[in-house]
Amino acid sequence: MMDIYEDDFQEKEATEWTPEEVAEWLSNVRGGELERYAERFIKENVNGDLLLVLNKRELNKKYRMKKDEIEVFFEELEKITDEIEGSEFSMYEDSPEDLATSMLEKEVELLENVPMPDDHDDYWSFSQFREHYPDLPKVIIVKIFCLLERERSGVISIEELRRFFQACSDEPGMLPDEECELYNAMHDVLRQFVQYKNVFKKHSPQGGLNMYGAKKIIKKLRNCKEDDVRDTDLGVEFIIGLKYQEFDNLMRRCPKQTWHRLANFDPFERLYQEITRSGASRVIFKKTLMHSTILG
């Protein structure tokens, strides 16, 4: 281990460090806890500028740092510069390439040779996504859709889907026991609301969950009446037709956005319900019709 101290770096801005100086600092972090990565940083030519933009996912995937080592890395880096934002970074950024790394190894294998979407559309709804990839397991489509959906828009970008598929062909995929901050184990939480195994027994006559069963699970989660859940509700679309084991696996490694979709109404859905209950939809329709007649 090189015999230098933190104070030796204070006279020089971290952005000005050479790869050798970055490696020197790394070798001295907490008595050498990260020394074994110093040579790799030199090989990758990581200077001070690059050091400050490294994120958790990159340290984990490219440099094979363990989770506790990554925390040490950012904690120590914060001590020598006020410019660093790394400790606020998620291991998974919003880019399709980063999101693709969260898929399991067995899921990536199914996506390696999937055909790229055509150029005719800019966005797809969930149902359009399924129509274009009927051979992909529905659970995988649910996961991808929820990872790529932005701002609960109900659609995903075709360009981002292409990038996601391309990244899956380059990434090895995660192992089932690897932790990922994009997912939570929700099967035990769901059982607090509904014994979904019993629901499947009663409402999956053909093996897959029927409409009544899907709505029963959704209404329990949202604490609402079954009539409040429409057939076209995205949460219903996600789980209808799933077999018990598929649904159970989804809940055991559930994307946070999937759970949010299952447990909550879309904001516009609530507005639609209020309009429908008040009869305002008929008033709006009549006004629109009258306006069209006058203009015509």
Disulfide bonds with the S-S distance in Angstrom:
none
